[in-house]
Amino acid sequence: MTEKESTGNVIETTGLTKYYGKVKAVDNISISVKKGEIYGFLGLNGAGKTTTIRMLLGMVQPLSGKAFVAGKRIVPGKPGPWDKVGYLVELPFSYPELTVRENLTAVSRLRRLTKKNAVSEIISLLKLHAYEKVKARHLSLGNSQRLGLAKALIHQPEILILDEPANGLDPAGIVEIRELLKDYAENRGVTVFVSSHNLSEISKTATRIGIIHSGFLVQEIDTDKLDSFLDTYLLIKTRNNSSAASFLSGKGIIAGHTDDGSLRVTDPAACEKPEQINTLLVNAGFPPFYLKVQKEDLESYFLKIIGSLEL
């Protein structure tokens, strides 16, 4: 695919592959991200997320395959669409002996920004007022991350490529960044490609999720369709789970044992009418003291998918 053959997606890769020695870090990954979309790149540490992002940013030469950003093919060492892109990769770099404001002023000058209050505005947006005179080397991990995000956003980019942006942030900070990214995408049309190993958080942020494991793109899911992939099950606790499970088995209802001492029933009819299971168990002399219909969360689904690959 040449630059002219790019399909018009804001971010696109075809067959992207990268080895480090004999280790395959990324294996034949093809993804596409549309304008205004938040694409969540989900995987455990070491899955290949950062390597993929480095190839998107032209920091690493792929062994094979191609990457396009803003319709331009990305080739290390050649000009790219970087005036349109804000990025954060792993631990954000800052000049350690410069203050927060001085670091942002330096970025503003490097990007040739003409807006006089650009630095003050981004300090306000990332809530760095209290630290603007603090040298970068004295910042906590969370505030270093805020500074990195400020540098990624200062030039009002059309595209954001962020590697673990919530790293080091406290719960309140995570929510702030989540809402910030959603605002940029929904109200400003900014395209966001964000990697994370925080499974529950990425489901609250992304419009589409790509699951990567051992360098492979395992699955892509539209977040609004995620519920259809998640299992519903009935959790039961009785005074004698083994006997209760045997009884249910005799009724054609399979109940597995969980690590927390519950019985887990996945039969759809049981999940739709748990009161009938309760009545059966009570009449059989195994009255439940706990009975709840539970929906699988993204973390459980993710671990199930990864586990199935490693069998």
C-alpha positions in Angstrom: 0.0 0.0 0.0 1.5 3.3 -1.1 0.7 6.6 0.5 -1.8 7.3 -2.2 -3.4 3.9 -1.6 -4.2 4.8 2.1 -7.9 4.2 2.7 -8.5 7.5 4.5 -8.4 6.2 8.0 -6.6 8.6 10.3 -4.4 5.8 11.7 -3.8 2.6 9.8 -1.4 -0.3 9.8 -1.1 -3.3 7.4 0.9 -6.4 8.4 3.1 -4.5 10.9 5.8 -6.8 12.2 8.8 -6.2 14.4 11.5 -8.5 15.9 14.0 -7.8 18.6 16.6 -10.4 17.9 14.7 -13.7 17.8 11.8 -12.3 19.9 8.8 -11.3 17.8 7.4 -8.2 19.5 4.7 -7.4 17.0 3.3 -10.0 14.5 1.4 -8.9 11.4 -0.8 -6.3 13.0 -3.4 -4.6 10.8 -5.6 -1.9 12.4 -7.6 1.1 11.3 -8.8 4.1 13.3 -11.3 6.6 12.0 -11.6 10.3 12.7 -12.9 11.1 16.2 -12.6 7.5 17.4 -11.0 6.5 20.6 -9.2 3.2 19.9 -8.2 1.4 23.1 -5.1 -0.8 22.5 -5.4 -3.3 25.4 -2.8 -5.8 26.5 -0.6 -7.0 29.4 2.8 -5.5 29.9 5.1 -6.9 27.1 2.2 -7.7 24.8 3.6 -5.4 22.0 1.7 -2.1 22.7 4.7 0.2 23.0 6.5 -1.3 20.1 3.4 -0.7 17.9 3.2 2.9 19.1 6.9 3.4 18.4 6.3 2.2 14.8 3.3 4.5 14.4 5.5 7.4 15.5 8.5 6.5 13.3 10.7 5.8 16.3 11.2 2.1 15.2 11.7 0.6 11.8 9.3 -2.3 11.2 10.7 -5.6 9.8 7.7 -5.6 7.5 4.4 -4.0 7.0 3.4 -0.3 6.8 2.0 2.4 9.1 0.0 5.4 8.0 -0.9 8.4 10.2 -3.0 11.3 8.8 -2.8 9.6 5.4 1.0 9.8 5.3 3.2 6.7 5.4 5.4 6.7 8.4 9.1 6.0 7.7 11.8 6.5 10.3 14.0 9.4 9.5 11.6 11.0 7.0 9.2 13.9 7.6 5.9 12.9 9.1 2.6 14.7 10.0 3.9 15.6 13.5 2.4 19.0 13.6 -1.0 17.2 13.7 0.1 14.6 16.3 0.4 14.8 20.1 2.1 11.8 21.7 3.2 10.2 24.9 5.4 7.1 25.0 6.2 5.2 28.2 7.8 7.5 30.8 7.5 11.1 29.5 10.8 12.9 29.0 11.2 16.4 30.4 14.3 18.6 31.0 14.9 17.8 34.6 16.5 21.2 35.6 13.7 23.2 34.0 10.4 24.0 35.8 7.0 22.8 34.5 6.4 26.2 32.9 9.9 26.3 31.4 9.5 22.8 30.0 6.2 23.8 28.4 7.6 27.1 27.1 10.4 25.1 25.4 7.9 22.8 23.7 5.8 25.8 22.7 8.9 27.4 21.0 10.0 24.1 19.4 6.5 23.8 17.9 6.5 27.5 16.9 3.2 28.2 18.6 2.1 31.8 18.1 -0.7 31.7 20.8 0.7 33.8 23.7 -1.3 32.1 26.4 -0.8 28.5 25.2 1.4 27.6 28.1 -0.9 29.0 30.7 -4.0 27.4 29.1 -2.4 23.9 29.1 -1.2 24.3 32.7 -4.8 25.1 33.7 -6.2 22.2 31.7 -3.9 19.7 33.3 -4.2 21.3 36.7 -0.5 22.0 37.1 -0.8 25.5 38.7 0.7 24.4 42.0 3.7 22.9 40.2 4.5 25.4 37.4 7.6 26.7 39.3 8.8 23.2 40.4 11.7 21.6 38.5 10.7 18.5 36.5 13.1 16.3 38.5 11.1 17.0 41.7 7.7 16.0 40.3 5.9 12.8 41.4 5.2 10.1 38.8 1.7 11.3 38.5 2.6 15.0 37.9 5.4 13.9 35.5 2.6 12.2 33.6 0.5 15.3 33.6 3.4 17.3 32.3 3.9 14.7 29.5 0.2 15.0 28.6 0.4 18.8 28.7 3.3 18.6 26.1 1.2 16.2 24.0 -1.8 18.6 24.0 -0.2 22.1 23.9 -0.4 22.5 20.1 -4.0 21.3 19.9 -3.3 18.2 17.8 -5.8 16.4 15.6 -4.4 13.0 16.6 -3.3 11.7 20.0 -1.2 8.6 20.3 -0.8 7.8 24.0 1.0 5.0 25.7 -0.4 4.3 29.2 -1.5 7.9 29.8 -3.0 7.1 33.2 0.3 5.7 34.5 1.0 7.0 38.0 -2.2 9.0 38.3 -4.5 8.7 41.4 -8.1 7.7 40.9 -9.3 11.3 40.5 -6.6 12.0 38.0 -7.6 8.9 36.0 -11.2 10.1 35.8 -10.0 13.6 34.7 -7.9 12.2 31.8 -10.7 9.8 30.8 -13.2 12.7 30.6 -10.5 14.9 28.8 -9.9 12.3 26.1 -13.7 11.8 25.6 -14.2 15.5 25.3 -11.4 15.8 22.7 -12.9 13.0 20.6 -16.6 13.8 20.9 -16.4 17.6 20.8 -13.3 18.4 18.9 -13.1 15.5 16.5 -9.7 14.4 17.8 -8.7 10.9 17.0 -7.2 9.0 20.0 -5.1 5.9 20.0 -4.5 4.9 23.6 -2.7 1.9 25.0 -3.4 0.5 28.4 -3.3 -2.6 30.6 -6.0 -1.1 32.8 -8.8 -3.2 31.5 -11.8 -1.7 33.3 -10.6 1.9 32.5 -10.1 1.4 28.8 -13.7 0.1 28.5 -15.0 3.4 29.9 -12.9 5.5 27.5 -12.6 3.7 24.2 -15.2 3.4 21.4 -13.4 0.4 20.0 -10.9 -2.0 21.7 -8.2 -4.0 20.1 -6.8 -6.8 22.3 -3.1 -7.6 21.7 -1.2 -10.6 23.2 2.3 -11.8 22.5 2.5 -9.5 19.6 -0.8 -10.7 18.0 -4.0 -8.7 17.5 -6.3 -11.2 19.1 -9.7 -9.4 18.7 -11.3 -6.1 18.0 -14.6 -5.1 19.7 -16.9 -2.1 19.4 -17.4 -1.0 23.0 -21.1 -0.5 22.6 -21.3 -4.2 21.6 -19.1 -5.4 24.4 -22.0 -6.7 26.4 -22.8 -9.3 23.8 -19.4 -10.9 24.3 -19.6 -11.0 28.1 -21.0 -14.1 29.8 -23.9 -13.9 32.3 -23.8 -16.4 35.2 -25.5 -17.3 38.5 -23.4 -17.4 41.6 -24.7 -19.5 44.5 -23.4 -20.3 48.0 -25.0 -22.9 50.2 -23.8 -24.7 53.4 -22.9 -27.8 51.3 -21.9 -26.7 47.9 -20.7 -30.1 46.8 -24.0 -31.8 47.5 -25.9 -28.8 46.0 -23.8 -29.1 42.8 -24.6 -32.8 42.6 -28.3 -32.2 43.1 -28.3 -29.5 40.3 -26.4 -31.9 38.0 -29.1 -34.5 38.5 -31.5 -31.8 37.2 -29.4 -31.2 34.1 -27.9 -27.9 35.5 -24.1 -27.8 35.6 -22.6 -25.9 38.5 -18.9 -25.3 38.6 -16.9 -24.4 41.7 -15.2 -20.9 41.8 -12.1 -19.9 43.8 -14.1 -17.9 46.3 -16.3 -20.9 47.3 -19.3 -20.2 45.1 -21.1 -22.4 42.6 -21.2 -20.9 39.1 -24.1 -21.7 36.8 -24.0 -20.5 33.2 -27.2 -22.0 32.0 -29.2 -19.2 30.3 -32.5 -20.3 31.7 -31.1 -20.4 35.3 -29.8 -16.8 34.8 -33.1 -15.6 33.5 -35.1 -17.1 36.4 -32.8 -17.5 39.4 -35.8 -17.7 41.7 -36.6 -21.2 40.2 -33.1 -22.4 41.1 -33.5 -21.0 44.6 -36.8 -22.9 45.0 -35.2 -26.1 43.8 -32.4 -25.8 46.2 -34.6 -24.9 49.2 -36.9 -27.8 48.5 -34.0 -30.2 48.3 -32.6 -29.0 51.6 -29.8 -26.8 50.3 -31.1 -23.3 50.9 -28.8 -20.7 49.4 -27.5 -17.9 51.7 -26.1 -16.1 48.6 -27.6 -16.1 45.1 -26.8 -13.4 42.5 -26.9 -13.0 38.7 -23.5 -11.6 37.7 -22.3 -10.1 34.4 -18.7 -10.9 33.3 -16.5 -7.8 33.3 -13.9 -6.8 30.7 -11.1 -8.0 32.9 -12.6 -11.5 33.3 -13.3 -11.6 29.6 -9.8 -10.5 28.7 -8.2 -13.0 31.0 -10.4 -15.8 29.5 -9.4 -14.8 26.0 -5.7 -14.7 26.9 -6.0 -18.0 28.8 -7.6 -19.7 25.9 -4.6 -18.8 23.7 -2.1 -20.2 26.2 -3.7 -23.7 26.5 
